[in-house]
Amino acid sequence: MTLPFRIHRRAAPVALAFAAVLGAQAAQAATWVYVANADSEDVSVLELDRAAGTLKPVDTTAVGGTAMPMAVSPDKRVLYVALRSHPFRVVSLAIDPASGKLRKLGEAPLADSMANIDTDATGRWLFAASYPGHKITVNSIGKDGVVGAVQQLIPTAPNAHAIHADAANRYVLATSLGGDHLSAWKFDAETGKLAAHEPALTPVAPEKSGPRHFVWSHDQRHLYLLDELDAAVHVMAYDKERGTLRPLQRTTTLPAGFTGKPWAADIHLSPDGRTLYASERTSSTLSTFRVDAATGQLQPLGQVPTEKTPRGFAVDASGRFLIAAGQDSHHVALHPIDAATGLPGAPTRVPVGKNPNWIEIVDMP
């Protein structure tokens, strides 16, 4: 008998065993999607099947409060969920890589109702920004991945909304929706402390534009900022050595002929950095922009409809799918992304909990 692929008879058992291991590893690889549902006080767990282009419900985890902003630990082992109902706290949930299901590890107090949370690059510190409390905070995170006590609290201008560290973990930026600026802070990853930076503030014009969410380009040369109140997108040059910003461009997420009250929500880059997406809740649309690789500036490509009131969305690591959460539809939409244009296509709708508002996508190897 002739063995396939010209494998020697004595080597065949070893080769077949190796193939079996590779097959098992491929079978175990999965992409889990987590959706925070504020009004049903739970997190929906779904599986993204890229080959089939489907989202399959897996489980629902109760968290005992108004589940809103979430973050994933850098090692992908823990999901953090901030609860915006009394008592304000953050729940640490272990991610089962095989099933995607969540197991509660612990919870810790937060200093207020938080609009945004994120970890630093080391996974040892949790940042939070409070819209109603006008403050930013830092909580410790233990070696077990469980969030601990608040260890720093800093009052801010009105309506702090988003807070993230840059890729080097040297500077932390936060938006003030009511103060129309971004604040910048020096960050010490050893102590978890934020310290004053110069310049402390980058103004966002015009007044009452309401800077909300932001993302950095992958090379850290540019920052993209979304306003809630005028639905504008700002492109800013970022000096990663000095932690400073310089305005370059301002464009809009609003569809042509829009006459309502702007209410923009979320902003994300594609994994290859070539496309920027933003959601606008009044029109229930997703805007797409082509990113100029040299200048970082944006070319608007238009809007597509999505779930009603798309507060949060996420783009998967392959760049092939965008998943948007409809606050008022209680569904998420799975949009295939056109590889040539970057535009989201017609979605498949999947029911989740009540008032879905935040999405995290976790790839397991």
URPE-V245576 format. One record per pair of residues at least 6 apart in sequence whose C-alpha atoms are under 6 Angstrom apart, sorted by the first residue. I is the first residue (numbers start at 1). J is the second residue. D is the distance in whole Angstrom. If there is no record, write none. Layout:
I;J;D
I;J;D
//
This chain:
29;364;5
29;365;5
30;364;5
31;47;6
31;48;5
31;362;6
31;363;4
32;46;6
32;47;5
32;100;6
32;361;6
32;362;5
33;45;6
33;46;5
33;47;6
33;360;6
33;361;5
34;44;6
34;45;5
34;359;6
34;360;5
35;43;5
35;44;5
35;358;6
35;359;5
36;43;5
36;67;5
36;68;5
36;356;6
36;357;6
36;358;5
37;43;6
37;67;6
37;353;5
37;354;5
37;355;5
37;356;4
38;66;4
38;67;4
38;68;6
38;355;5
39;354;5
39;355;6
40;353;6
40;354;5
41;63;6
41;64;6
41;65;5
41;66;5
41;67;5
42;61;5
42;62;4
42;63;5
43;60;6
43;61;5
44;60;5
45;58;5
45;59;5
45;60;6
46;56;5
46;57;4
46;58;5
47;55;6
47;56;5
48;54;6
48;55;5
65;83;5
65;85;6
66;83;5
66;84;5
66;85;5
67;83;5
68;82;6
69;82;6
69;116;5
69;358;6
70;80;5
70;81;5
71;79;6
71;80;5
71;118;5
72;78;6
72;79;5
73;123;6
74;123;6
77;94;6
77;95;5
78;93;5
78;94;5
78;95;6
79;93;5
80;91;6
80;92;5
81;90;5
81;91;5
82;90;4
83;89;6
84;113;5
88;110;5
88;112;6
88;113;6
89;108;5
89;109;4
89;110;5
90;107;5
90;108;5
91;107;4
92;105;5
92;106;5
92;107;6
92;146;6
93;102;6
93;103;5
93;104;4
93;105;5
94;102;5
94;103;5
95;102;5
108;148;6
113;130;6
114;129;5
114;130;4
115;129;6
115;130;5
115;131;6
115;161;6
116;128;6
116;129;5
116;162;5
117;127;5
117;128;4
118;126;6
118;127;5
119;125;6
119;126;4
119;127;6
124;141;5
125;139;6
125;140;5
125;141;5
126;138;6
126;139;5
127;137;6
127;138;5
128;136;6
128;137;5
129;136;4
129;160;5
129;161;5
129;162;6
130;160;5
131;159;4
131;160;5
131;161;5
132;159;6
134;156;5
134;158;5
134;159;5
134;160;5
135;154;6
135;155;4
135;156;5
136;154;5
137;152;5
137;153;4
138;150;6
138;151;6
138;152;5
139;149;5
139;150;4
139;151;5
140;147;6
140;148;5
141;147;4
141;148;5
157;179;5
158;178;5
158;179;6
159;176;5
159;177;5
159;178;5
160;175;6
160;176;4
161;175;5
161;212;6
162;174;5
162;175;5
162;213;6
163;173;6
163;174;4
164;172;6
164;173;6
165;171;6
165;172;4
170;187;5
171;185;6
171;186;5
171;187;5
172;184;6
172;185;5
173;183;6
173;184;5
174;182;5
174;183;5
175;182;5
177;210;4
177;211;5
177;212;6
180;204;5
180;210;6
180;211;6
181;202;5
181;203;4
181;204;5
182;201;6
182;202;5
183;200;6
183;201;5
184;200;5
185;194;6
185;195;6
185;196;5
185;197;5
186;194;6
186;195;5
186;197;6
187;193;6
187;194;5
209;227;6
209;229;5
209;230;5
210;227;5
210;228;5
210;229;5
211;226;6
211;227;4
212;226;6
212;227;5
212;228;6
213;225;6
213;226;5
214;224;5
214;225;4
215;223;6
215;224;5
216;222;6
216;223;4
221;237;6
221;238;5
222;236;6
222;237;5
222;238;5
223;235;6
223;236;5
224;234;6
224;235;5
225;233;6
225;234;5
226;232;6
226;233;5
228;263;5
228;264;4
229;262;6
229;263;6
230;262;5
231;252;6
231;253;6
231;262;6
231;264;5
232;251;6
232;252;4
233;250;6
233;251;5
233;252;6
234;249;6
234;250;5
235;248;5
235;249;5
236;245;6
236;246;5
236;247;4
236;248;5
237;245;6
237;246;5
238;244;6
238;245;5
253;287;6
263;280;6
263;281;5
263;282;6
264;279;6
264;280;4
264;281;6
265;279;6
265;280;6
265;311;5
266;278;5
266;279;5
266;312;6
267;277;6
267;278;4
268;276;6
268;277;5
269;275;6
269;276;4
270;319;6
271;317;6
271;319;6
274;291;5
275;289;6
275;290;5
275;291;5
276;288;6
276;289;5
277;287;6
277;288;5
278;286;6
278;287;5
279;285;6
279;286;5
281;309;4
281;310;5
284;306;6
284;308;5
284;309;5
284;310;6
285;303;6
285;304;5
285;305;4
285;306;5
286;303;5
286;304;5
287;302;6
287;303;4
288;301;5
288;302;6
289;298;6
289;299;5
289;300;4
289;301;5
290;298;6
290;299;5
291;297;6
291;298;5
307;326;5
308;326;5
308;328;6
308;329;6
309;326;5
309;327;5
309;328;6
310;325;5
310;326;5
311;357;5
312;325;6
312;357;5
312;358;5
313;323;5
313;324;4
313;325;6
313;359;6
314;322;6
314;323;5
315;321;6
315;322;4
320;336;6
320;337;5
321;335;6
321;336;5
321;337;5
322;334;6
322;335;5
323;333;5
323;334;5
324;332;5
324;333;5
325;332;4
325;356;6
325;357;6
326;332;6
327;355;4
327;356;5
327;357;6
330;352;6
330;353;6
330;354;5
330;355;6
331;350;5
331;351;4
331;352;5
332;349;6
332;350;5
333;347;5
333;348;6
333;349;5
334;347;5
334;348;5
335;344;5
335;345;5
335;346;6
335;347;4
336;344;6
336;345;5
337;343;6
337;344;4
337;345;6
//
